Amino acid sequence: MFENVTRKEWERWEGAERSFRAHPALYRLRLAALFAEGVLAGVLLLAVVAFLVAACVIAPARHVRLIVFLVLNLFYSAKTYLSILSNRPWSGLPELRAEEWPRLHELVRETAAAVGAPRIHRVFLDPGAFNASVSVAFPLVPGLRRNVLILGYPLLASLGPRALRGVLAHELGHVAHRDLVHGGALLHVRAFWISVQLGVFTWAMGPWRRSYLRRIDRLMSPLERERELAADRAAAELFGVDALRETLVALELRGPDADLGKILDPLVRAGGFGQPGGPSPGAAIREALRREIPADKARRRLARALRSIVPPSAEHPPLAVRAGTADPADLVPFANAPQDALETVFGAADALDGAVLAFLGPLCEEAGKGARDERENAERRLAALPDDDASPDSVIERIGILRDLGRREDAEALLRAGRAAHPDNAALEAIELSDALAEADTAEEGAPLARRLEALVETDPMMRLWAEDPLFTHYLEVGAVDSIKALLDLRQHGEKTLRRRLDAKLRPTDDLRAAPLSETVRSDLALAFAGNSVREVYAVLRAYEGTGTSSCFLVVRWRPLADSSRLLPAFNEAFDDWLVVAGTRALFRRFAELGIEPIPVPKRRPKGK
């Protein structure tokens, strides 16, 4: 959480927010100047490229290398740029056509007219998103501009008619305020500077480009928050503040239950989608999201949400600002509002089940084998652990496997036993404190737990891996900005020490272990490395005794003539959770001694993969 964010960066975002509130007109002028800076720099760069192209045209024989360089780099840059711009959010989603769903389109037209929005040309269903959004094709070309509305099925399953109107009014308010058109201009400038790859020019302009993209993101954030509030005001003015609050409460309370992985996991493991009487993803989503929430639980969740802050880089303002209240009593009455928007707008709760199944079914079937493999792999790992090994690292590994298997009560019992057996182990204490902090309802409850976690991190930076995210989450929930900044300072203070330990060169004398991979993951890794360069790859963990943590390495054995200097950076960019390194003879001998088996890599990537 907040990776690479420092106190200084956080405070810059806060400064942008204050500046926007104090002088909005001047702030917009600064943003326009920043846009002009990006355009001017782009024009200058293109002018240099045009000069080089002219030189090549005049004397092509003298500039063969330059011609090859320009052609390859311009082709790659253009391809990246077009890829960014052609990434349509609605691609592949089922369309909700007016002839099939007239009541929905009538509601959209009525709402658009009420908020002053232009025509919505197409409506799409996103079967897996607890969200709604608007998008636009060709935002800067009035004659070709097409406004698109995307409705998430899990969100529809959570709403009543009033809340659905609130959602539509909010999203169409963005269209009415031309937010998508204004954002489209900045999108093109950002896409240009992200995609441009022109060798020495890119290298020379690298510092400016990184600074420019950070500045434009920072200056856009307060404006985006203001746009969200304007869209909320449109919903409240059109349908009343109760419609807005019912919408916000549904988003806040039903969102945590909208994890499709958890909802569909039993169906994925069972398989058989599309068969007569087979499992229905739509029905599973409705069942999970329409459960009644006890009043005390709703009050606690809403109280926590109302006092929560959001990072200054976030697009949406805090719930208290959007709802116009900090009192949970104002919102609790909406906690179990009717959830019959599917029936009132689409005619029946299961009216969209066919579209949901057609979209999610193949994805679930594809994921099903992987999920079953992962579960079987976890059960094998648990069975393989020696019963007489009660070391802290073994206890932590067992706890992780039990949680992966959904056996939370067994994991909690093992954690209590581990803490009793190893009261001085920092990692076990960090896990216990993190669990307790997640359950703390108030700042007063969480304060002593957070202080102890910070003390653990200060003593051993390795404890950051256990404690940092729970601490950030808690401080966001209780609105403790100063504590967040102090934690950012603490993280930065120990960053070099932690990185030095985690990223140290892999040695045969390290505590090396085979990474516990399922067959599906092994196949995926083999496919990822397929080609003429890598002969085999070893998935290896380097453990750090007593911490319950490890670093993940992919150690490759090259084929003859492989260009490792070019490929290693590319592989490391492709794998977020693994560090890809070239193996040595000493490492390969050590792997053989430890019985760590390689993953064979095919010489050629299978067609269509």
C-alpha positions in Angstrom: 0.0 0.0 0.0 1.3 3.5 -1.0 4.3 1.9 -2.6 7.0 4.5 -3.3 5.0 7.2 -1.6 7.0 9.4 0.8 5.9 12.1 3.3 7.1 14.7 0.9 5.1 13.2 -2.0 2.0 12.9 0.3 2.3 16.6 1.3 2.7 17.7 -2.3 -0.7 16.1 -3.0 -2.2 17.8 0.1 -0.7 21.1 -1.2 -2.4 20.6 -4.5 -5.8 20.1 -2.8 -5.3 23.2 -0.6 -4.3 25.3 -3.6 -7.4 24.2 -5.6 -9.7 25.1 -2.7 -8.1 28.5 -2.2 -7.8 29.6 -5.8 -9.8 27.4 -8.2 -9.5 29.7 -11.2 -5.8 30.1 -10.8 -5.5 26.3 -10.3 -7.2 25.6 -13.6 -4.9 28.1 -15.2 -1.9 26.1 -13.9 -3.4 22.9 -15.2 -3.9 24.5 -18.6 -0.3 25.7 -18.6 0.9 22.2 -17.7 -1.2 20.8 -20.6 0.4 23.4 -22.9 3.9 22.4 -21.6 3.3 18.8 -22.6 2.0 19.8 -26.1 4.9 22.2 -26.7 7.5 19.6 -25.6 5.8 17.1 -27.9 5.9 19.5 -30.8 9.6 20.2 -30.3 10.3 16.5 -30.1 8.4 15.8 -33.3 10.2 18.7 -35.0 13.5 17.1 -34.2 12.2 13.8 -35.6 11.0 15.5 -38.7 14.4 17.1 -39.2 16.1 13.6 -38.9 13.5 12.1 -41.3 14.3 14.9 -43.8 18.0 14.2 -43.5 17.3 10.5 -44.2 15.2 11.4 -47.3 17.9 13.7 -48.7 20.7 11.2 -48.3 19.4 7.7 -47.4 22.6 5.9 -48.2 24.5 7.9 -45.5 21.9 7.3 -42.8 20.9 3.7 -43.0 21.4 3.1 -39.3 19.4 6.2 -38.5 16.6 5.1 -40.8 16.4 1.7 -39.1 16.4 3.3 -35.7 13.7 5.8 -36.5 11.4 3.2 -38.3 11.6 0.7 -35.4 11.2 3.3 -32.6 8.4 5.2 -34.3 6.6 2.0 -35.1 6.9 0.8 -31.5 5.8 4.2 -30.1 2.8 4.4 -32.5 1.8 0.9 -31.6 1.9 1.6 -27.8 0.0 5.0 -28.2 -2.7 3.4 -30.3 -2.9 0.5 -27.8 -3.5 2.9 -24.9 -6.2 4.9 -26.8 -8.0 1.8 -28.2 -8.3 0.2 -24.8 -12.1 0.5 -24.5 -13.5 -0.3 -21.1 -16.6 -1.9 -22.7 -14.7 -4.2 -25.1 -16.0 -7.8 -24.8 -18.9 -6.9 -22.6 -22.5 -7.8 -23.4 -24.6 -4.9 -24.7 -28.0 -4.1 -23.1 -29.9 -3.1 -26.2 -33.0 -0.9 -26.2 -35.2 -3.4 -28.0 -34.5 -6.0 -25.3 -34.5 -3.8 -22.2 -36.7 -0.8 -23.0 -37.4 0.1 -19.4 -33.7 0.5 -18.7 -33.1 2.7 -21.7 -36.2 4.8 -20.9 -34.8 5.3 -17.4 -31.5 6.3 -18.8 -33.1 8.8 -21.3 -35.2 10.3 -18.5 -32.3 10.7 -16.2 -30.0 12.1 -18.9 -32.6 14.7 -19.8 -33.1 15.7 -16.2 -29.4 16.2 -15.5 -28.8 17.9 -18.9 -26.6 15.2 -20.3 -26.4 14.4 -24.1 -27.6 11.2 -25.5 -26.2 7.9 -24.1 -25.6 5.9 -27.3 -24.9 2.4 -25.8 -25.3 0.6 -22.5 -23.2 -2.4 -21.5 -23.3 -4.9 -18.7 -20.2 -5.8 -16.8 -21.0 -9.1 -15.1 -18.1 -9.0 -12.7 -17.9 -5.4 -11.5 -19.4 -3.9 -8.4 -19.4 -0.5 -10.1 -21.0 1.7 -12.7 -19.2 4.1 -15.0 -19.5 6.2 -18.1 -17.0 6.3 -21.0 -16.7 7.9 -24.4 -15.4 7.0 -27.8 -13.7 9.8 -29.8 -14.1 12.4 -27.0 -12.5 15.2 -28.9 -14.5 14.8 -32.2 -18.0 16.1 -31.7 -19.4 14.4 -34.8 -18.1 11.0 -33.9 -18.3 11.2 -30.1 -20.2 8.3 -28.6 -21.2 8.2 -24.9 -21.3 4.8 -23.2 -22.8 3.7 -19.9 -21.4 0.5 -18.2 -23.4 -1.1 -15.4 -21.9 -3.8 -13.1 -24.2 -6.8 -12.4 -23.2 -7.2 -8.8 -24.0 -3.5 -8.2 -27.4 -3.9 -9.9 -28.1 -6.8 -7.7 -27.5 -4.6 -4.6 -29.8 -1.7 -5.6 -33.4 -0.7 -5.3 -35.1 1.6 -7.8 -34.2 4.7 -5.8 -30.6 3.8 -5.5 -30.4 2.9 -9.2 -31.7 6.3 -10.1 -29.0 7.8 -7.8 -26.3 5.8 -9.6 -27.6 6.9 -13.1 -27.8 10.5 -12.0 -24.3 10.5 -10.7 -22.8 8.8 -13.8 -24.8 10.9 -16.3 -23.8 14.0 -14.3 -20.2 13.3 -15.4 -21.4 13.4 -19.0 -23.5 16.5 -18.5 -20.5 18.4 -17.0 -18.3 17.3 -20.0 -15.8 15.6 -17.6 -15.0 12.9 -20.2 -14.3 15.5 -22.9 -12.0 17.5 -20.7 -10.3 14.4 -19.5 -9.9 13.2 -23.0 -7.5 16.0 -23.9 -5.2 15.2 -21.0 -5.5 11.5 -21.8 -4.0 12.1 -25.2 -1.1 14.1 -23.8 -0.4 11.5 -21.1 -0.7 8.6 -23.6 1.8 10.3 -25.9 4.4 10.8 -23.2 3.9 7.3 -21.8 4.3 5.6 -25.2 7.0 7.7 -26.8 10.2 5.5 -27.2 12.9 7.2 -29.2 16.1 5.9 -27.8 18.6 8.7 -26.8 15.8 11.3 -26.9 13.7 9.3 -24.5 16.7 8.9 -22.3 17.6 12.6 -22.4 14.0 13.6 -21.6 13.5 10.9 -19.0 13.7 13.1 -15.9 11.4 15.8 -17.4 8.9 13.2 -18.6 8.7 11.4 -15.2 8.3 14.8 -13.4 5.7 15.9 -16.0 3.5 12.8 -15.5 3.7 13.1 -11.7 2.8 16.8 -11.8 -0.2 16.3 -14.2 -1.5 13.4 -12.0 -1.1 15.5 -8.9 -2.8 18.5 -10.3 -5.7 16.4 -11.7 -6.6 14.8 -8.4 -8.4 17.8 -6.7 -10.3 18.5 -9.9 -11.4 14.8 -10.1 -12.7 15.0 -6.5 -14.6 18.1 -7.4 -16.1 16.4 -10.4 -17.3 13.5 -8.2 -18.9 15.9 -5.7 -20.6 17.8 -8.6 -22.0 14.5 -9.9 -23.2 13.7 -6.3 -24.9 17.1 -6.2 -26.6 16.4 -9.5 -28.1 13.1 -8.1 -29.2 14.8 -4.8 -30.8 17.7 -6.7 -32.7 15.4 -9.1 -33.9 12.7 -6.8 -33.3 14.0 -3.3 -30.6 13.5 -0.7 -32.1 10.1 0.3 -31.5 8.7 -3.1 -27.8 9.7 -2.9 -27.4 8.4 0.6 -29.1 5.1 -0.2 -26.7 4.7 -3.2 -23.6 5.5 -1.1 -24.7 3.2 1.7 -25.2 0.3 -0.8 -21.8 0.9 -2.2 -20.2 1.0 1.3 -21.9 -1.9 2.9 -22.3 -4.3 0.0 -18.9 -3.7 -1.6 -17.0 -5.9 0.9 -19.3 -8.8 0.0 -18.8 -8.3 -3.8 -15.6 -10.3 -4.0 -16.3 -12.5 -7.0 -13.4 -14.8 -6.1 -15.1 -15.8 -2.8 -18.6 -15.8 -4.2 -17.8 -18.0 -7.2 -15.2 -20.2 -5.5 -17.7 -23.0 -4.6 -19.1 -22.9 -8.2 -15.6 -22.9 -9.7 -14.6 -26.0 -7.8 -17.8 -27.7 -8.7 -17.6 -26.9 -12.4 -20.4 -27.7 -14.8 -21.4 -24.2 -15.9 -24.1 -24.1 -18.6 -25.3 -27.6 -17.9 -29.0 -28.2 -17.2 -29.5 -27.6 -13.5 -25.8 -26.5 -13.2 -24.5 -23.6 -11.0 -25.6 -20.1 -11.9 -23.1 -17.3 -11.3 -25.9 -14.7 -11.4 -27.8 -16.5 -8.6 -24.7 -16.9 -6.5 -23.9 -13.1 -6.9 -27.5 -12.2 -5.8 -27.5 -14.5 -2.9 -24.2 -13.1 -1.6 -25.1 -9.5 -2.0 -28.7 -9.6 -0.8 -28.1 -11.0 2.7 -29.5 -8.8 5.4 -26.9 -6.9 7.4 -27.6 -6.8 11.2 -28.2 -3.2 12.4 -25.2 -3.2 14.8 -22.9 -4.5 12.1 -24.2 -1.8 9.7 -23.7 0.9 12.3 -20.1 -0.2 13.0 -19.2 -0.3 9.3 -20.8 3.0 8.6 -19.2 4.7 11.6 -15.8 3.5 10.4 -16.5 4.6 6.9 -17.7 8.1 8.0 -14.5 8.8 10.0 -12.2 7.3 7.3 -10.0 9.6 5.2 -8.8 8.8 1.7 -5.3 9.4 0.4 -4.9 12.8 -1.2 -4.2 11.1 -4.5 -7.6 9.3 -4.5 -10.3 10.2 -7.0 -13.4 10.0 -4.7 -13.8 12.2 -1.6 -14.5 10.6 1.8 -18.0 9.2 2.5 -18.8 11.9 5.1 -18.2 14.7 2.5 -20.2 12.9 -0.2 -23.1 12.0 2.1 -23.1 15.4 3.9 -23.1 13.9 7.3 -20.7 12.4 9.9 -23.5 10.8 12.0 -24.1 7.0 11.3 -27.7 7.5 12.5 -28.4 9.4 9.2 -27.3 6.5 7.1 -28.3 3.3 9.0 -31.9 3.5 7.8 -30.6 2.8 4.3 -28.6 -0.3 5.3 -31.2 -2.8 4.3 -33.1 -0.8 1.6 -35.0 -2.8 -1.0 -32.7 -4.5 -3.6 -35.2 -5.1 -6.4 -33.8 -3.0 -9.2 -33.3 -6.1 -11.3 -37.0 -7.0 -10.9 -38.4 -3.4 -11.5 -36.1 -2.6 -14.5 -35.4 -6.0 -16.1 -38.6 -7.8 -15.2 -37.1 -10.6 -13.1 -34.0 -11.1 -10.9 -32.7 -13.8 -13.2 -33.4 -11.9 -16.5 -29.7 -11.3 -17.0 -28.5 -14.7 -15.9 -27.8 -15.8 -19.5 -25.5 -12.8 -20.2 -23.8 -13.3 -16.8 -23.2 -17.0 -17.5 -22.0 -16.4 -21.0 -19.4 -13.9 -19.8 -18.3 -15.4 -16.4 -18.9 -19.1 -17.3 -15.8 -19.6 -19.5 -13.7 -17.5 -17.2 -14.8 -19.6 -14.2 -14.3 -22.9 -16.0 -10.8 -21.8 -17.0 -10.0 -20.7 -13.5 -11.6 -23.8 -12.0 -8.8 -26.2 -12.7 -6.3 -23.7 -11.4 -8.3 -23.2 -8.2 -8.6 -26.9 -7.6 -4.9 -27.4 -8.3 -4.0 -24.6 -5.8 -6.2 -26.2 -3.1 -4.8 -29.7 -3.7 -1.3 -28.1 -3.6 -2.0 -26.4 -0.3 -3.4 -29.7 1.2 -0.2 -31.5 0.0 2.0 -28.8 1.5 0.2 -29.0 4.8 0.4 -32.8 4.9 4.1 -32.7 4.1 5.0 -30.4 7.0 6.6 -32.5 9.8 4.3 -32.8 12.8 7.2 -32.3 15.2 8.4 -29.0 13.8 7.1 -26.3 16.1 9.6 -23.6 15.0 8.1 -20.1 14.4 8.7 -20.3 10.7 6.8 -23.7 10.5 4.0 -22.3 12.6 3.6 -19.3 10.3 3.7 -21.4 7.2 1.0 -23.7 8.6 -1.1 -20.6 9.5 -0.8 -19.3 5.9 -1.8 -22.6 4.4 -4.8 -23.0 6.8 -6.0 -19.5 5.8 -5.6 -20.3 2.1 -7.8 -23.4 2.7 -10.5 -21.3 4.5 -9.8 -23.0 7.9 -9.7 -19.7 9.8 -10.6 -21.1 13.2 -7.8 -23.7 13.0 -5.4 -20.9 11.9 -6.4 -18.8 14.9 -5.9 -21.7 17.3 -2.5 -22.4 15.9 -1.6 -18.7 16.1 -2.5 -18.7 19.8 -0.5 -21.9 20.4 2.5 -20.4 18.5 2.4 -17.2 20.5 2.4 -19.2 23.7 5.3 -21.3 22.6 7.3 -18.4 21.1 6.3 -15.3 23.0 9.4 -13.4 21.8 9.0 -14.0 18.1 8.3 -10.7 16.4 6.6 -12.2 13.3 4.0 -14.1 15.2 3.4 -11.1 17.4 3.0 -8.9 14.3 0.4 -11.4 12.8 -1.5 -11.4 16.1 -1.5 -7.6 16.4 -2.5 -7.2 12.7 -5.5 -9.4 13.1 -6.6 -7.6 16.3 -6.0 -4.2 14.6 -8.3 -5.2 11.7 -11.1 -5.8 14.2 -10.6 -2.6 16.2 -13.8 -0.4 15.8 -12.4 2.8 17.3 -9.1 4.8 17.3 -8.9 4.2 21.1 -9.1 0.4 20.6 -6.5 0.4 17.9 -4.0 2.9 19.3 -2.0 0.5 21.6 -2.0 -2.2 18.9 -0.7 0.2 16.3 2.0 1.6 18.6 3.3 -1.9 19.3 3.3 -2.8 15.6 5.3 0.4 14.8 7.7 -0.6 17.5 8.2 -3.9 15.9 8.9 -2.3 12.5 11.3 0.1 14.0 13.2 -2.7 15.7 13.3 -5.0 12.6 12.4 -3.5 9.1 11.5 -7.1 8.0 8.3 -6.7 10.1 7.1 -4.2 7.6 6.1 -7.1 5.4 3.5 -8.1 8.1 2.6 -4.8 9.7 2.6 -2.1 7.1 -0.7 -2.6 5.3 -2.7 -3.2 8.5 -1.2 0.0 9.9 -2.0 2.1 6.9 -5.5 0.7 6.7 -6.2 1.4 10.4 -4.8 5.0 10.1 -7.0 5.7 7.1 -10.0 4.3 8.9 -9.5 6.5 12.0 -8.4 9.5 10.0 -4.9 9.7 11.5 -3.0 11.7 8.9 -0.1 12.5 11.2 0.3 8.8 12.0 0.3 8.0 8.3 3.1 10.5 7.7 5.1 9.1 10.6 4.7 5.6 9.2 5.9 6.8 5.8 9.0 8.3 7.5 9.5 5.0 9.4 9.2 3.0 6.2 11.6 5.3 4.3 14.1 5.1 7.2 14.3 1.3 7.0 13.8 1.0 3.3 17.5 0.6 2.4 18.1 -2.0 5.1 15.1 -4.0 4.0 15.9 -3.8 0.3 19.5 -4.8 0.9 18.4 -7.9 2.7 15.6 -8.9 0.3 17.4 -8.1 -2.9 20.9 -9.5 -1.9 22.5 -11.7 -4.4 21.3 -15.3 -4.3 24.0 -17.6 -2.9 24.3 -21.3 -2.5 24.7 -20.8 1.3 21.3 -19.2 1.7 18.4 -21.0 3.2 16.9 -22.1 -0.1 13.7 -24.0 -0.7 11.6 -25.0 -3.6 8.6 -22.7 -4.1 5.4 -24.7 -3.6 3.8 -24.4 -7.1 0.6 -26.0 -8.4 0.7 -27.7 -11.8 -1.3 -24.8 -13.2 1.3 -22.2 -12.1 4.2 -24.4 -13.3 2.6 -24.6 -16.7 2.0 -20.8 -16.7 5.7 -20.2 -15.8 6.9 -22.6 -18.6 4.6 -20.7 -21.1 5.9 -17.3 -19.9 9.5 -18.3 -20.5 8.8 -20.3 -23.7 11.1 -19.4 -26.6 14.7 -19.9 -27.7 16.5 -18.4 -24.8 15.6 -20.2 -21.5 16.3 -23.9 -21.1 14.7 -24.3 -17.7 13.7 -22.2 -14.7 13.9 -22.9 -11.0 11.2 -21.4 -8.7 13.1 -20.9 -5.4 12.4 -19.2 -2.0 15.1 -17.7 0.1 13.8 -17.9 3.7 14.8 -15.5 6.6 14.9 -17.5 9.8 12.5 -16.4 12.5 10.6 -13.9 10.4 8.2 -16.2 8.6 9.0 -14.4 5.3 10.9 -15.2 2.2 12.0 -13.7 -1.2 10.8 -15.3 -4.4 13.3 -16.0 -7.2 13.0 -17.4 -10.7 16.5 -18.8 -11.5 17.0 -19.3 -15.2 19.4 -21.6 -17.1 20.1 -20.0 -20.5 20.3 -21.7 -23.8 23.6 -21.1 -25.7 23.9 -17.7 -27.4 21.0 -16.2 -25.3 21.1 -12.4 -24.8 20.7 -12.4 -21.0 21.6 -8.7 -20.6 18.5 -7.8 -22.7 16.1 -10.5 -21.5 16.6 -10.3 -17.7 15.2 -6.7 -17.4 12.3 -7.7 -19.6 11.5 -10.8 -17.5 11.8 -8.8 -14.3 9.4 -6.3 -15.6 6.9 -9.0 -16.5 6.9 -10.7 -13.0 5.7 -8.5 -10.1 6.2 -11.0 -7.3 9.4 -12.8 -8.5 12.9 -11.6 -9.0 14.3 -13.2 -12.1 18.1 -14.0 -11.9 20.6 -16.0 -14.0 21.8 -19.1 -12.3 25.4 -20.2 -11.7 26.9 -23.6 -11.7 27.2 -23.4 -7.9 23.5 -22.6 -7.5 22.5 -25.4 -9.8 24.6 -27.9 -7.9 23.0 -26.7 -4.6 19.5 -27.1 -6.1 20.4 -30.7 -7.0 21.6 -31.3 -3.5 18.4 -29.9 -2.1 16.2 -31.8 -4.6 14.8 -28.6 -6.1 13.5 -29.7 -9.6 13.6 -27.3 -12.6 10.6 -26.4 -14.7 11.4 -27.4 -18.3 10.8 -24.6 -20.8 9.7 -25.4 -24.4 11.8 -24.1 -27.2 8.9 -22.5 -28.9 5.7 -20.8 -27.6 2.6 -22.8 -28.6 0.5 -21.2 -31.3 -2.2 -18.9 -30.1 -0.6 -18.4 -26.7 
